[in-house]
Structure formats: C-alpha cells, structure tokens
Amino acid sequence: MKTYINPPLSDWTELTKRPTKEAQDLQALVLDVFNEIQTNKDQALIDFTEKFDQVKIEKLAVSVDEIEEAKSLISEDLKQAIQLAASNIEKFHTAQREEINVIETTKGVNCWRESRGIENVGIYIPGGTAPLFSTTLMLGIPANLASCKNIILCTPPNKKGKIHPAILYTANLIGIEKIYKVGGIQAIGALTFGTETIQKVDKIFGPGNQYVTAAKQVAQNFGVAIDMPAGPSEVLVIADETSVPKYVAADLLSQAEHGSDSQVILLTNNEQTLNETIIELESQLAVLPRAEFAAKALENSRGIVLNSIDECLSFSNIYAPEHLIFACESAENYIPKIINAGSVFLGNYSCESAGDYASGTNHTLPTNGYAKNYSGVSFDSFIKKITFQKLSAEGIQNIGPAIELMAEAEELFAHKNAVSLRLLDLRNKISQS
C-alpha cells in the first residue's frame, strides 16, 4: 500500500483514480457471441461453455435431483447462517415497500403512483474463484418481494458440470426454480435474447468479471435494462485515534481479497493509526488463503494522512466509494456530510462483511465512482412506478383553462381541443339544467 502524508488538494484528483487494466476491445467479442446465440440458441450456449469454461454440459437446466443433492452437501450450521441472513434481508427490503398515496392536486384532480414488479428478471451469480451464493439472497429476495413473475438465475458450472451446492441451496430456499448452468458472456446473451430453454428477460442483475460487465453494457443496446454499471470491489475506510488498527486492516483486506483489480483506501488524520494499520495489514495478509489476490490489490491501494476528519470526508465524497467504513467513535456526527457512497458502515464494530452477508442491507452496489449518481440494488430496482390520475367534471373545469392556454402556446391544438370539447359539453349541460 502506497502512503501519502498531507498531500495538497491539487493531488487529490490523481489519488482518487482507480486502477485501470489495458483496454481490451470486448465489444466485438460480445457481439460475436450474441450473434451466435441469436442463431443457434441452446447449442451456442453449450458450445461456448465448452470453449470458455472447458466443460461439456448436456442439459442447461438444473434438475430437481441436483437441488436435492445440494441440500445434503450443505452443513446445518451454514444452512442456519443462510436462513438468518435471508430473514434480515427480507425484513429490510420489505420495509421499502410504499403505500399508495392519492394526492388531490386541485379540487377534483386526484393523482397517485402504484408499483408493479418487472415481469421477467435475470440474476447472474458468479461461480469462479468465489461462488457468491450471498448474492443470490441479495437479488432473489427483493425480486420475490416485488412479485416479479419470472426469475431466471444463471451461474457457470464447475469443471464437473456442477453448480456450487450453496448457490443451489440458497436459490431453492428463496423460491427460485429456474436455474441454468451457463456463465460469462453467453449467459448474458441468453437472458438478452432467449433460447429454447432460457427465457428472455427485461432486466439483468448481478456482478461479474470484465466479460460479464461488457456483455451487460451491450445488452442495453437490445432493449434490456441492467442494474447498474459494475466494476471491481472497493472500500474506503476513515479512521482516527479511536479506531482499532487490526479491525481497519481486516476490513481493508476483506475487499482486497476479492481480486487483484480491487482497490482499498485508508484515510486518517493520525499518522500513528496509519502506521499501526500497515503493520496489521502485513501480519494478516501473511495468513490469508487468498493472499495473492489481496497483495496484488494492495499494490494499487493507498493510505493517506490528511489534516482532519472533515478533509477525509471531502476526499471520500470525491472518490465516491462502493463501501465507506467510518471507523471512528464519532462516526454518527458526520452522517449529514456523507454525500457519495454506496453503503456506509458506522463505528468500530460495523464491518463491511456484515453488509455483504447478514445485516439486511443489499451488497449489490455502485463501484468505480458511480455512487455519485447510482444507488445500490433495493426493492425499487425490481419494480417500476405507474402514475394514475382521475379528473372529475369539477377537476377538468378547474385546470382545463390553464391546459388550453399552455397547449395553444406550444401550438399543439389537438391537445387544446381534447380539453375544449369537454369544457364545452360541461358548459352546455349547465346551461340546459
């Protein structure tokens, strides 16, 4: 981890840059795969799975027998942990539902909004170096709460053509029935266009590598929505003299271990805190099973001493982290000043891992600075809002003249006429009574 002591404001823009890989022209590859899927459908998925994942599969759909087998491969302790997480995630997302609120904007003019679940949603669950069965909870639970009609889950098979049992157990637990052994670009293509086996969807959710990310971006050109732009995992920790260096180090490593392209940032107003945290980083890194990934990520990470916690927060708002850990006893005092962050963790005991698994919040969050203009996945991500209005005779009389004037000013006389005819009929009824 590179360290900086009180860098001038002019250097902050450079210090907030994420690591970048050499640009690859993935769009051409994605389009080639997409074109093949449109032509050959299921067979294309089978062929690409053999080509990219080096595994030959005969059936794309996961069978009932495979799900039952998965249940027997999961320990009771893990099942209980997953169930606890599911319960908390369901509670938090259920609370995001809104009651219908009818507003009378003018006498006789009632307006309101109602929510409708997106009918067909695709959930992508990575299954490579870290099979993210927790993401199944994060995406599947709000999809169910939103009453999405069809929930399609795609995840890549291992070399034996199997899906990780924890993914299958979790999907079954929350009622996802349509599970398919397909990953990478070909999975996103299947969800975008549909095949004989996999249904086309309206919106695609879930993290993935650079190939999945590129495929999701291209999918938008074919009328399919996505959850958000995605990128490598990241965390920014703000620490002071009340922080616990070993906790801070553990939190930094929890994101660094995601992959070599992840980035972690430590901001502090206390140089001793920085030094003690770096010592802890080295000690904890030495015994991590994924030390190779984490060490590579630390090469592109930074520890920065600034003059005050307020300066740390200003830097954080520019960086706009996916995860912001405020590891200070006074963390709650700074909440109003937090502008850009995907998810925030307050105090010494609020580790980012809690949000990743079991606190109840969603861990599918904007990365790469997109927290400036995107929210994380929530119940709202799986619904669309429809506005309604109902005007009585009194209502159209109250706002009709204003509509006529505005429509005429825009030279849209058919718009004006739609009001004028109604007002004329009402005037005639009044005169005849």
C-alpha positions, 0 to 999 in steps of 0.5 A: 500500500502506497502512503501519502502524508498531507498531500495538497488538494491539487493531488487529490484528483490523481489519488482518487483514480482507480486502477485501470487494466489495458483496454481490451476491445470486448465489444466485438467479442460480445457481439460475436457471441450474441450473434451466435446465440441469436442463431443457434440458441441452446447449442451456442450456449453449450458450445461456448461453455465448452470453449470458455469454461472447458466443460461439456454440459448436456442439459442447461437446466438444473434438475430437481435431483441436483437441488436435492443433492445440494441440500445434503452437501450443505452443513446445518450450521451454514444452512442456519447462517443462510436462513438468518441472513435471508430473514434480515434481508427480507425484513429490510427490503420489505420495509421499502415497500410504499403505500399508495398515496392519492394526492388531490392536486386541485379540487377534483384532480386526484393523482397517485403512483402504484408499483408493479414488479418487472415481469421477467428478471435475470440474476447472474451469480458468479461461480469462479474463484468465489461462488457468491451464493450471498448474492443470490439472497441479495437479488432473489429476495427483493425480486420475490418481494416485488412479485416479479413473475419470472426469475431466471438465475444463471451461474457457470458450472464447475469443471464437473458440470456442477453448480456450487451446492450453496448457490443451489441451496440458497436459490431453492430456499428463496423460491427460485426454480429456474436455474441454468448452468451457463456463465460469462458472456453467453449467459448474458446473451441468453437472458438478452435474447432467449433460447429454447430453454432460457427465457428472455428477460427485461432486466439483468442483475448481478456482478461479474468479471470484465466479460460479464460487465461488457456483455451487460453494457451491450445488452442495453443496446437490445432493449434490456435494462441492467442494474447498474454499471459494475466494476471491481470491489472497493472500500474506503475506510476513515479512521482516527485515534479511536479506531482499532488498527487490526479491525481497519486492516481486516476490513481493508483486506476483506475487499482486497481479497476479492481480486487483484483489480480491487482497490482499498483506501485508508484515510486518517488524520493520525499518522500513528493509526496509519502506521499501526494499520500497515503493520496489521495489514502485513501480519494478516495478509501473511495468513490469508488463503487468498493472499495473492489476490489481496497483495496484488490489490494492495499494490494499487491501494493507498493510505493517506494522512490528511489534516482532519476528519472533515478533509477525509470526508471531502476526499471520500465524497470525491472518490465516491466509494462502493463501501465507506467504513467510518471507523471512528467513535464519532462516526454518527456526527458526520452522517449529514456530510456523507454525500457519495457512497454506496453503503456506509458502515458506522463505528468500530464494530460495523464491518463491511462483511456484515453488509455483504452477508447478514445485516439486511442491507443489499451488497449489490452496489455502485463501484468505480465512482458511480455512487455519485449518481447510482444507488445500490440494488433495493426493492425499487430496482425490481419494480417500476412506478405507474402514475394514475390520475382521475379528473372529475367534471369539477377537476377538468373545469378547474385546470382545463383553462390553464391546459388550453392556454399552455397547449395553444402556446406550444401550438399543439391544438389537438391537445387544446381541443381534447380539453375544449370539447369537454369544457364545452359539453360541461358548459352546455349541460349547465346551461340546459339544467 
